[in-house]
Amino acid sequence: MLKDTLSKFFKVDSLLSNLSGYVETKVELAKIELKEQLGKGLARAVTWVLLVFFVAIFLLFTSIAAALAIGKSVGIIFGFLIIGSVYLIVSLVLWFNRDRIIRKLEHVLTPSLTEDK
């Protein structure tokens, strides 16, 4: 009897009900926000993959055309060797400067990944 009276006086039942409703609402909101962020991230990733793919195809065909054009004057094999050497030099420059490039990319990309849009 005293327990019921104290429970009604302090409205513990409604307080617990409101608290559990609040927690459930916060969990649902977190799920919705997570799904939204996942959708945005996936859309960005797909866009970047497509962009990189088409740039790579463009670079491939442009390289073949340049090798054939150079090959007309110095020989077809040497045209492809010259273009391949250009890619080797670019790759070596990137390799030896990779730490500096990584730091710059981290500096540029980290703020855009942490900001809320």
Beta strands, then each sheet from edge to edge (+ up, - down):
end
